[in-house]
Amino acid sequence: MEINQIKEIAKDIARRKWYIVIERPGSPVIDWDGGTSSVNKYFSGALQSPFKINGFAFFQNKLMVDMKEHTRINKFLLQKYKTDKDYLKKLAVRMEKECDHIRNYADSLDKNDFNSIKLFFDRFYGMIAHFRWVYNAAEVLERIVKEAIEKPLKKNFISKYNIELNEIKKKIKEESIRKSDFDKIKEYPEIFEMINKFLKEFSWIKIFHFQGDCLSYDDFMEELKESLDIETKEQEESNIEEAIWILRYLIFLRTHIAESNAYAGAVLKPTLEKLAKKFGLTYEDITFMTHNEVKEMIDKKVMPITKEEIKDRRENGFACINLNDEYYFFSGRELKYLLAFYKEFAGEEKVETDFLKGTAANGGFVKGVAKVVTNVNEFHKLEKGDILIANSTTPNYMPIMGKAAAFLTDEGGITCHAAIVSREMGKPCIIGLKKATKVFNDGDMIEVDANKGIVRKI
């Protein structure tokens, strides 16, 4: 690839604001290449609606979606949920069937036929792109449930105040009364009567604990003039039981998808091992090759890249970038250029703090030794009573989670794996800390207050 093209791609990445889905240091190419390259091939099928994502990448060990696209997906799903209550249910049921299908499909393949790998990749990568919507839907429903829980059972006077005030503003706008003509408001009997009725009901609202004065007509008119263009949004009623049911289904699905992918990958592992051995590679080597490179090995019976290139990917990383519906894979020298240009355009982020606040997934208070565990190769570090810090946890973390005193993650909402396991194990857990894996180091003594969602060095 030409240097100028790499520079423009780096510039495009740097100018965008990204939503971090998950962070996976040490993750192999086989995990992200196909799903990133084919996201727009499969995502429309997942949503059962034409939909293309402009900005999807695995970059600097993070799976990322352009923030504008992430927001657009959320708005799309929210609108669908409001207009068709069965839409998300149908997607969820379909997703569960796909999970069953990917496991059964893997079992049905001829493990001695290398073509099975090609067939599996096509299905597997489609599923990786499909499950993306589950994260968005969970985020949308978490917000709906949270707002419903925080909403008073009945309308307080302040809620009634805002509703009545909005009615007065609406009427003023209907009559096209300008702010400069507010002194003539008495010439509009209906509006004048609405204001007097409003003051009669709410004039006391400025007095609190015997302090303040009643709201006068003149004071009210001044406040009305200043706030005429500001409308207080009346909260919509939602079917909280249905939202909770779907959200719980999505909580199940997020882990079920990961489990199904893991199962299918394990079933096909012996076939990949045989292919690797045939070319003098290890299983780990072949997982750092792209979908097309593995297919070329099978079809042309030649190695499309050198062992040195594979080693470089394992040691120095890679990037899968999908921008404007164009896919780019970077490793080796091209990756070095991309990272250098990106650093030039984006600058370097500084992390300096001993204190972080996130979302409490399960309450509790504990002090302990921090252990940052970002991949399976670091599982050995965690000892009984340590505090597990990760970008996020997945089903393969289960063997070490029982030893941890608490869980802290950079990512996740109330539907994420760490949150679910913490509630099942009864362990303190704070999620969505953003930078816990960067702020805290192995051996730090930290204090976790999962009742308040706070963690600090001590």
Secondary structure by P-SEA (a helix, b strand, c coil): ccaaaaaaaaaaaaabbbbbccccccccccccaaaaacccccccccccccccccccccccccccccaaaaaaaaaaaaaaaaaccaaaaaaaaaaaaaaaaaaaaaaaccccccaaaaaaaaaaaaaaaaaaaaaaaaaaaaaaaaaaaaccccccaaaaaaaaaaaaaaaaaaacccccccccccccaaaaaaaaaaaaccccccccccccccccaaaaaaaaaaacccccccccccaaaaaaaaaaaaaaaaaaaaaaaaaaaaaaaaaaaaaaaaacccaaaaaaccaaaaaaaaacccccccaaaaaaaaccbbbbbbcccbbbbbcaaaaaaaaaaaaaaccbbbbbccbbbbbbcccccccbbbbbbccccccccccccbbbbccccccccccccccccbbbbcccccccaaaaaaaaabbbbbcccccccccccccccccccccccccccc
